[in-house]
Protein backbone atom coordinates (compact mmCIF):
# COMPACT_ATOMS: atom_id res chain seq x y z
CA UNK A 1 0.00 0.00 0.00
CA UNK A 2 1.41 3.39 -1.01
CA UNK A 3 0.71 6.60 0.91
CA UNK A 4 -0.35 9.58 -1.21
CA UNK A 5 -0.43 13.10 0.18
CA UNK A 6 -2.85 15.52 -1.53
CA UNK A 7 -3.16 19.25 -0.96
CA UNK A 8 -6.34 20.68 0.54
CA UNK A 9 -5.92 24.11 -1.05
CA UNK A 10 -9.19 24.13 -3.01
CA UNK A 11 -11.03 21.78 -0.66
CA UNK A 12 -10.99 24.45 2.04
CA UNK A 13 -12.83 27.07 0.00
CA UNK A 14 -16.37 27.86 1.12
CA UNK A 15 -17.89 27.72 -2.36
CA UNK A 16 -17.22 24.82 -4.65
CA UNK A 17 -14.67 24.89 -7.43
CA UNK A 18 -14.01 22.51 -10.28
CA UNK A 19 -10.61 21.74 -8.75
CA UNK A 20 -12.21 20.86 -5.42
CA UNK A 21 -14.47 18.41 -7.27
CA UNK A 22 -11.42 17.03 -9.06
CA UNK A 23 -9.59 16.54 -5.75
CA UNK A 24 -12.51 14.73 -4.15
CA UNK A 25 -12.82 12.40 -7.14
CA UNK A 26 -9.07 11.78 -7.14
CA UNK A 27 -8.98 10.84 -3.45
CA UNK A 28 -11.92 8.47 -3.92
CA UNK A 29 -10.20 6.79 -6.84
CA UNK A 30 -6.91 6.47 -4.93
CA UNK A 31 -8.50 4.92 -1.85
CA UNK A 32 -10.62 2.61 -4.00
CA UNK A 33 -7.35 1.44 -5.58
CA UNK A 34 -5.96 0.55 -2.18
CA UNK A 35 -3.73 3.56 -1.51
CA UNK A 36 -3.55 5.34 1.82
CA UNK A 37 -4.71 8.96 1.43
CA UNK A 38 -3.53 11.92 3.50
CA UNK A 39 -4.73 15.51 3.04
CA UNK A 40 -2.63 18.60 3.83
CA UNK A 41 -4.58 21.68 4.93
CA UNK A 42 -3.44 25.19 5.78
CA UNK A 43 -4.38 26.97 9.02
CA UNK A 44 -4.27 30.75 9.34
CA UNK A 45 -2.43 30.60 12.67
CA UNK A 46 0.10 28.24 14.30
CA UNK A 47 -1.10 24.65 14.66
CA UNK A 48 -2.33 24.15 18.25
CA UNK A 49 -0.53 21.65 20.45
CA UNK A 50 -3.79 20.45 22.01
CA UNK A 51 -5.17 17.63 19.81
CA UNK A 52 -8.82 18.54 20.38
CA UNK A 53 -8.25 22.20 19.55
CA UNK A 54 -6.21 21.15 16.51
CA UNK A 55 -9.20 19.19 15.23
CA UNK A 56 -11.62 22.06 15.95
CA UNK A 57 -9.63 24.76 14.17
CA UNK A 58 -9.05 22.51 11.17
CA UNK A 59 -12.78 22.21 10.58
CA UNK A 60 -13.70 25.83 11.25
CA UNK A 61 -14.22 28.18 8.34
CA UNK A 62 -10.72 28.68 6.93
CA UNK A 63 -11.74 30.99 4.12
CA UNK A 64 -11.09 34.25 6.01
CA UNK A 65 -8.96 36.41 3.73
CA UNK A 66 -5.64 37.61 5.08
CA UNK A 67 -5.63 41.22 6.26
CA UNK A 68 -3.26 43.65 4.56
CA UNK A 69 -1.00 43.79 7.59
CA UNK A 70 -0.77 40.00 7.60
CA UNK A 71 0.16 39.94 3.92
CA UNK A 72 2.79 42.61 4.49
CA UNK A 73 4.21 40.71 7.47
CA UNK A 74 4.28 37.40 5.60
CA UNK A 75 5.87 38.99 2.54
CA UNK A 76 8.58 40.61 4.66
CA UNK A 77 9.32 37.32 6.41
CA UNK A 78 9.57 35.51 3.10
CA UNK A 79 11.92 38.15 1.67
CA UNK A 80 14.16 38.01 4.75
CA UNK A 81 14.06 34.24 5.02
CA UNK A 82 12.60 34.41 8.52
CA UNK A 83 10.14 31.58 8.09
CA UNK A 84 11.14 28.22 9.44
CA UNK A 85 10.50 25.04 7.52
CA UNK A 86 7.01 24.39 6.25
CA UNK A 87 5.95 21.56 8.52
CA UNK A 88 2.81 19.48 8.65
CA UNK A 89 1.37 18.21 11.91
CA UNK A 90 -1.02 15.27 12.17
CA UNK A 91 -4.69 15.89 12.95
CA UNK A 92 -6.48 12.89 14.36
CA UNK A 93 -10.26 13.39 14.18
CA UNK A 94 -11.75 12.07 17.40
CA UNK A 95 -15.38 12.69 16.63
CA UNK A 96 -15.39 15.94 18.60
CA UNK A 97 -16.42 17.82 15.45
CA UNK A 98 -19.63 16.65 13.81
CA UNK A 99 -18.72 16.45 10.11
CA UNK A 100 -21.90 14.97 8.60
CA UNK A 101 -23.01 18.42 7.38
CA UNK A 102 -19.70 18.76 5.51
CA UNK A 103 -19.96 15.44 3.67
CA UNK A 104 -20.36 17.08 0.25
CA UNK A 105 -17.15 19.09 0.72
CA UNK A 106 -14.90 16.46 2.27
CA UNK A 107 -12.59 14.16 0.31
CA UNK A 108 -11.99 10.50 1.11
CA UNK A 109 -9.05 10.24 3.48
CA UNK A 110 -7.22 8.07 5.97
CA UNK A 111 -5.59 10.91 7.87
CA UNK A 112 -5.39 14.69 7.91
CA UNK A 113 -2.46 17.03 8.39
CA UNK A 114 -2.18 20.79 8.90
CA UNK A 115 0.46 23.49 8.68
CA UNK A 116 0.50 27.22 9.28
CA UNK A 117 -0.31 29.10 6.05
CA UNK A 118 1.64 26.55 4.03
CA UNK A 119 0.20 27.57 0.64
CA UNK A 120 0.54 31.33 1.15
CA UNK A 121 4.05 30.97 2.53
CA UNK A 122 5.05 28.74 -0.38
CA UNK A 123 3.74 31.33 -2.83
CA UNK A 124 5.72 34.09 -1.10
CA UNK A 125 8.81 31.87 -1.01
CA UNK A 126 8.58 31.31 -4.75
CA UNK A 127 8.02 35.01 -5.44
CA UNK A 128 11.11 35.88 -3.39
CA UNK A 129 13.45 33.07 -4.41
CA UNK A 130 12.11 31.48 -7.57
CA UNK A 131 12.21 27.94 -6.17
CA UNK A 132 9.71 25.46 -4.77
CA UNK A 133 9.51 25.33 -0.98
CA UNK A 134 10.01 22.08 0.90
CA UNK A 135 6.94 20.79 2.72
CA UNK A 136 7.82 18.38 5.52
CA UNK A 137 5.24 15.99 6.98
CA UNK A 138 6.20 13.98 10.08
CA UNK A 139 6.65 10.96 7.81
CA UNK A 140 7.33 11.35 4.09
CA UNK A 141 4.61 9.88 1.86
CA UNK A 142 5.43 7.77 -1.17
CA UNK A 143 3.72 10.30 -3.44
CA UNK A 144 2.89 14.00 -3.03
CA UNK A 145 0.21 14.87 -5.58
CA UNK A 146 -0.57 18.57 -5.79
CA UNK A 147 -3.95 18.98 -7.47
CA UNK A 148 -3.19 22.53 -8.56
CA UNK A 149 0.17 24.08 -9.54
CA UNK A 150 1.56 24.91 -6.10
CA UNK A 151 5.16 25.98 -5.31
CA UNK A 152 5.71 23.08 -2.92
CA UNK A 153 7.59 19.80 -3.01
CA UNK A 154 7.94 17.01 -0.46
CA UNK A 155 11.51 15.69 -0.07
CA UNK A 156 11.94 11.93 -0.48
CA UNK A 157 8.56 11.59 -2.24
CA UNK A 158 7.56 11.36 -5.88
CA UNK A 159 6.14 14.83 -6.60
CA UNK A 160 3.22 14.99 -9.05
CA UNK A 161 1.38 18.12 -10.15
CA UNK A 162 -1.94 18.44 -11.94
CA UNK A 163 -1.96 21.27 -14.47
CA UNK A 164 -5.58 21.64 -15.53
CA UNK A 165 -4.95 24.12 -18.31
CA UNK A 166 -2.70 26.92 -19.52
CA UNK A 167 -5.46 29.49 -20.00
CA UNK A 168 -3.34 32.40 -18.65
CA UNK A 169 -0.88 31.68 -21.48
CA UNK A 170 -3.42 30.84 -24.20
CA UNK A 171 -5.94 33.60 -23.29
CA UNK A 172 -3.92 36.02 -21.13
CA UNK A 173 -6.57 38.73 -21.49
CA UNK A 174 -9.16 36.62 -19.64
CA UNK A 175 -7.44 36.18 -16.25
CA UNK A 176 -6.23 38.54 -13.52
CA UNK A 177 -3.20 36.62 -12.28
CA UNK A 178 0.38 37.69 -12.85
CA UNK A 179 1.46 36.09 -16.09
CA UNK A 180 5.12 36.37 -15.10
CA UNK A 181 4.45 34.49 -11.85
CA UNK A 182 2.30 31.92 -13.67
CA UNK A 183 4.93 31.28 -16.32
CA UNK A 184 7.75 31.12 -13.78
CA UNK A 185 5.92 28.68 -11.52
CA UNK A 186 4.75 26.41 -14.32
CA UNK A 187 8.20 26.42 -15.88
CA UNK A 188 9.74 25.43 -12.52
CA UNK A 189 7.18 22.66 -12.05
CA UNK A 190 7.71 21.41 -15.60
CA UNK A 191 11.47 21.25 -14.96
CA UNK A 192 11.41 19.57 -11.53
CA UNK A 193 8.23 17.47 -11.28
CA UNK A 194 8.53 13.71 -11.28
CA UNK A 195 5.38 13.67 -13.38
CA UNK A 196 2.66 16.01 -14.60
CA UNK A 197 -1.01 15.07 -14.73
CA UNK A 198 -3.69 16.81 -16.76
CA UNK A 199 -7.35 16.37 -17.63
CA UNK A 200 -7.67 16.55 -21.42
CA UNK A 201 -5.65 15.93 -24.55
CA UNK A 202 -5.89 19.62 -25.42
CA UNK A 203 -4.23 20.57 -22.13
CA UNK A 204 -1.68 17.77 -22.52
CA UNK A 205 -0.58 19.07 -25.90
CA UNK A 206 -0.41 22.64 -24.54
CA UNK A 207 1.84 21.47 -21.70
CA UNK A 208 4.13 19.51 -24.02
CA UNK A 209 4.40 22.36 -26.52
CA UNK A 210 4.46 25.47 -24.33
CA UNK A 211 6.28 24.15 -21.25
CA UNK A 212 8.64 21.89 -23.23
CA UNK A 213 7.77 18.76 -21.24
CA UNK A 214 8.61 15.37 -22.81
CA UNK A 215 5.52 13.43 -23.82
CA UNK A 216 6.24 10.54 -21.47
CA UNK A 217 6.18 12.88 -18.44
CA UNK A 218 2.59 14.07 -18.99
CA UNK A 219 -0.45 11.86 -18.43
CA UNK A 220 -4.06 12.71 -19.23
CA UNK A 221 -6.47 10.98 -16.85
CA UNK A 222 -9.54 12.97 -17.97
CA UNK A 223 -12.02 13.69 -15.17
CA UNK A 224 -15.04 11.98 -13.71
CA UNK A 225 -18.30 13.05 -12.21
CA UNK A 226 -20.40 11.13 -9.72
CA UNK A 227 -23.78 12.33 -8.48
CA UNK A 228 -24.94 10.83 -5.15
CA UNK A 229 -27.53 8.10 -5.58
CA UNK A 230 -30.01 10.01 -3.45
CA UNK A 231 -30.03 12.90 -5.91
CA UNK A 232 -30.24 10.62 -8.94
CA UNK A 233 -33.16 8.76 -7.37
CA UNK A 234 -35.31 11.87 -6.92
CA UNK A 235 -38.51 11.54 -8.91
CA UNK A 236 -39.31 14.01 -11.66
CA UNK A 237 -42.23 15.18 -9.54
CA UNK A 238 -39.94 15.92 -6.60
CA UNK A 239 -37.49 17.77 -8.85
CA UNK A 240 -40.39 19.83 -10.21
CA UNK A 241 -41.56 20.68 -6.69
CA UNK A 242 -38.03 21.66 -5.66
CA UNK A 243 -37.22 23.97 -8.57
CA UNK A 244 -40.74 25.41 -8.48
CA UNK A 245 -40.72 26.07 -4.74
CA UNK A 246 -37.14 27.33 -4.49
CA UNK A 247 -36.72 29.17 -7.78
CA UNK A 248 -40.18 29.64 -9.34
CA UNK A 249 -39.25 27.57 -12.42
CA UNK A 250 -41.05 24.92 -14.47
CA UNK A 251 -39.27 21.76 -15.67
CA UNK A 252 -38.27 21.98 -19.32
CA UNK A 253 -39.18 25.66 -19.44
CA UNK A 254 -35.78 27.34 -18.95
CA UNK A 255 -32.24 27.31 -20.24
CA UNK A 256 -29.41 27.14 -17.71
CA UNK A 257 -25.89 28.49 -17.33
CA UNK A 258 -23.92 27.88 -14.15
CA UNK A 259 -20.38 28.86 -13.27
CA UNK A 260 -18.23 31.93 -12.79
CA UNK A 261 -19.05 34.97 -14.90
CA UNK A 262 -15.60 35.68 -16.28
CA UNK A 263 -14.20 36.26 -19.76
CA UNK A 264 -13.40 32.71 -20.83
CA UNK A 265 -16.95 31.54 -20.02
CA UNK A 266 -18.18 33.75 -22.87
CA UNK A 267 -21.29 34.87 -20.98
CA UNK A 268 -21.51 38.19 -22.81
CA UNK A 269 -22.02 36.49 -26.18
CA UNK A 270 -24.43 34.02 -24.58
CA UNK A 271 -26.51 36.94 -23.26
CA UNK A 272 -26.44 38.69 -26.64
CA UNK A 273 -27.53 35.49 -28.38
CA UNK A 274 -30.33 34.82 -25.92
CA UNK A 275 -31.68 38.36 -25.85
CA UNK A 276 -31.86 38.43 -29.66
CA UNK A 277 -33.45 34.98 -29.92
CA UNK A 278 -37.09 35.87 -29.29
CA UNK A 279 -37.43 32.82 -27.03
CA UNK A 280 -40.25 32.86 -24.50
CA UNK A 281 -38.44 30.82 -21.83
CA UNK A 282 -35.94 32.32 -19.36
CA UNK A 283 -32.19 31.92 -19.24
CA UNK A 284 -31.27 31.07 -15.65
CA UNK A 285 -27.78 32.12 -14.59
CA UNK A 286 -26.39 30.55 -11.42
CA UNK A 287 -23.19 32.30 -10.38
CA UNK A 288 -21.58 33.58 -7.21
CA UNK A 289 -18.21 34.68 -8.53
CA UNK A 290 -16.33 36.16 -11.45
CA UNK A 291 -14.18 39.02 -12.71
CA UNK A 292 -14.01 41.42 -15.64
CA UNK A 293 -17.78 41.05 -15.84
CA UNK A 294 -19.18 44.56 -15.37
CA UNK A 295 -21.01 44.53 -18.72
CA UNK A 296 -22.53 41.10 -18.09
CA UNK A 297 -23.68 42.01 -14.57
CA UNK A 298 -25.27 45.21 -15.84
CA UNK A 299 -27.28 43.29 -18.43
CA UNK A 300 -28.27 40.58 -15.94
CA UNK A 301 -29.28 43.12 -13.31
CA UNK A 302 -31.16 45.46 -15.65
CA UNK A 303 -34.87 45.17 -14.84
CA UNK A 304 -35.72 46.37 -18.37
CA UNK A 305 -34.55 43.01 -19.67
CA UNK A 306 -36.55 41.19 -17.01
CA UNK A 307 -40.07 42.42 -17.63
CA UNK A 308 -40.25 44.94 -20.48
CA UNK A 309 -43.52 44.27 -22.37
CA UNK A 310 -43.64 44.29 -26.14
CA UNK A 311 -46.56 44.96 -28.42
CA UNK A 312 -49.32 42.38 -28.67
CA UNK A 313 -48.97 41.32 -25.03
CA UNK A 314 -45.62 39.64 -25.62
CA UNK A 315 -42.66 40.03 -23.30
CA UNK A 316 -38.93 40.06 -23.83
CA UNK A 317 -36.94 37.01 -22.83
CA UNK A 318 -36.27 36.91 -19.12
CA UNK A 319 -32.90 36.61 -17.44
CA UNK A 320 -33.15 34.99 -14.05
CA UNK A 321 -30.02 35.33 -11.89
CA UNK A 322 -29.48 33.02 -8.92
CA UNK A 323 -26.52 34.08 -6.81
CA UNK A 324 -25.83 30.64 -5.35
CA UNK A 325 -27.41 27.18 -5.33
CA UNK A 326 -26.17 24.45 -2.98
CA UNK A 327 -25.17 21.23 -4.68
CA UNK A 328 -28.46 19.36 -4.20
CA UNK A 329 -30.70 22.12 -5.61
CA UNK A 330 -28.16 22.73 -8.38
CA UNK A 331 -28.50 19.11 -9.47
CA UNK A 332 -32.27 19.58 -9.59
CA UNK A 333 -31.82 22.77 -11.64
CA UNK A 334 -29.68 20.85 -14.15
CA UNK A 335 -32.17 17.98 -14.31
CA UNK A 336 -35.09 20.34 -14.85
CA UNK A 337 -33.47 22.50 -17.53
CA UNK A 338 -34.48 22.35 -21.17
CA UNK A 339 -30.75 22.58 -21.89
CA UNK A 340 -27.49 23.58 -20.23
CA UNK A 341 -25.55 26.28 -22.08
CA UNK A 342 -21.75 26.32 -21.88
CA UNK A 343 -20.25 28.13 -24.92
CA UNK A 344 -16.85 28.65 -23.30
CA UNK A 345 -13.86 30.09 -25.14
CA UNK A 346 -11.40 27.71 -23.46
CA UNK A 347 -11.47 24.99 -20.80
CA UNK A 348 -9.15 22.45 -19.28
CA UNK A 349 -12.04 19.96 -19.18
CA UNK A 350 -15.50 21.52 -18.77
CA UNK A 351 -17.24 19.68 -15.93
CA UNK A 352 -20.68 21.27 -16.54
CA UNK A 353 -20.86 19.51 -19.92
CA UNK A 354 -20.25 16.12 -18.33
CA UNK A 355 -22.54 16.80 -15.37
CA UNK A 356 -25.43 17.75 -17.64
CA UNK A 357 -24.94 14.72 -19.92
CA UNK A 358 -24.87 12.40 -16.90
CA UNK A 359 -28.14 13.89 -15.66
CA UNK A 360 -29.81 13.53 -19.06
CA UNK A 361 -29.96 17.22 -19.94
CA UNK A 362 -29.16 18.40 -23.49
CA UNK A 363 -26.07 20.60 -23.79
CA UNK A 364 -25.04 23.49 -25.99
CA UNK A 365 -21.28 23.91 -25.84
CA UNK A 366 -18.30 25.12 -27.81
CA UNK A 367 -16.12 23.91 -30.65
CA UNK A 368 -13.11 25.38 -28.81
CA UNK A 369 -10.31 23.71 -26.80
CA UNK A 370 -11.16 20.37 -25.18
CA UNK A 371 -14.95 20.68 -25.21
CA UNK A 372 -15.45 18.57 -28.36
CA UNK A 373 -13.27 15.89 -26.70
CA UNK A 374 -15.66 15.73 -23.76
CA UNK A 375 -18.93 16.17 -25.63
CA UNK A 376 -18.24 14.04 -28.70
CA UNK A 377 -21.44 13.84 -30.75
CA UNK A 378 -23.59 14.10 -27.63
CA UNK A 379 -23.95 17.89 -27.52
CA UNK A 380 -24.79 20.73 -29.87
CA UNK A 381 -21.43 22.37 -30.71
CA UNK A 382 -21.25 26.01 -31.80
CA UNK A 383 -18.51 28.48 -32.64
CA UNK A 384 -18.19 30.42 -29.34
CA UNK A 385 -17.15 33.63 -31.11
CA UNK A 386 -20.23 33.65 -33.37
CA UNK A 387 -23.23 35.16 -31.58
CA UNK A 388 -25.60 34.14 -34.37
CA UNK A 389 -24.42 30.52 -34.17
CA UNK A 390 -25.08 30.50 -30.42
CA UNK A 391 -28.51 32.06 -31.02
CA UNK A 392 -29.43 29.41 -33.59
CA UNK A 393 -28.31 26.69 -31.20
CA UNK A 394 -30.43 28.08 -28.36
CA UNK A 395 -33.48 28.30 -30.62
CA UNK A 396 -32.99 24.75 -31.87
CA UNK A 397 -32.78 23.28 -28.37
CA UNK A 398 -35.65 25.39 -27.07
CA UNK A 399 -38.03 24.53 -29.92
CA UNK A 400 -37.18 21.05 -31.22
CA UNK A 401 -38.23 18.14 -28.99
CA UNK A 402 -36.64 15.55 -31.27
CA UNK A 403 -33.20 17.19 -31.05
CA UNK A 404 -33.45 17.34 -27.27
CA UNK A 405 -34.54 13.71 -27.07
CA UNK A 406 -31.56 12.67 -29.21
CA UNK A 407 -29.02 14.61 -27.14
CA UNK A 408 -30.43 13.25 -23.88
CA UNK A 409 -29.88 9.70 -25.08
CA UNK A 410 -26.43 10.35 -26.54
CA UNK A 411 -25.36 12.31 -23.47
CA UNK A 412 -26.00 9.46 -21.06
CA UNK A 413 -24.00 7.09 -23.26
CA UNK A 414 -21.13 9.58 -23.59
CA UNK A 415 -21.04 10.20 -19.83
CA UNK A 416 -20.19 6.52 -19.29
CA UNK A 417 -16.76 7.19 -20.81
CA UNK A 418 -16.04 9.35 -17.76
CA UNK A 419 -17.62 7.15 -15.10
CA UNK A 420 -15.99 6.80 -11.66
CA UNK A 421 -15.05 3.19 -12.48
CA UNK A 422 -13.21 4.17 -15.66
CA UNK A 423 -11.60 7.10 -13.91
CA UNK A 424 -10.43 4.83 -11.11
CA UNK A 425 -8.76 2.59 -13.70
CA UNK A 426 -7.01 5.55 -15.33
CA UNK A 427 -5.76 6.81 -11.96
CA UNK A 428 -4.57 3.30 -11.12
CA UNK A 429 -2.63 3.17 -14.39
CA UNK A 430 -1.07 6.58 -13.65
CA UNK A 431 0.32 5.62 -10.25
CA UNK A 432 1.17 2.11 -11.41
CA UNK A 433 3.44 3.25 -14.25
CA UNK A 434 5.28 5.47 -11.76
CA UNK A 435 6.01 2.49 -9.52
CA UNK A 436 3.06 2.68 -7.13
CA UNK A 437 0.67 -0.12 -8.11
CA UNK A 438 -2.81 -0.45 -6.73
CA UNK A 439 -3.32 -2.48 -3.59
CA UNK A 440 -6.33 -4.28 -2.19
CA UNK A 441 -9.48 -2.31 -3.14
CA UNK A 442 -11.18 -0.58 -0.24
ABEGO torsion letter per residue (X at the ends): XBBBBBBAAAAABABBBAAAAAAAAAAAAAAAAGBBBBBBBBBABBBBABAAAAAAAAABBAABBBBAAAAAAAAAAAAAGABBBBBBBBBBBAGABBAAAAAAABBBBABBBBBBGAAAAAAAAAAAAGBBBBBBBABBBABBBBABBBBBBBBGBBBBBBBABAAAAABAAABABBAAAAAAAAAAAAAABABBBBABAAAAAAAAAAAGBBAAABBBAEBBBBBBAAAAABBAAAAAAAAAAAAGBBBGABBBBBEBBBAAAGAAAAAAAAAAAGBABBBBBBBABEBGAAAAAAAAABAAAAABBBBGGBBBBBBBBBABBBAAAAAAAAAABABBBBBBABBAAGAAAAAAAAAGBBBBBBABEAAAAAAEAABBBBBAABAAAAAAAAAAAAABAAAAAAAAAAAAAAAAAABAAAAAAAAAAAAAAAGBBBBBBX
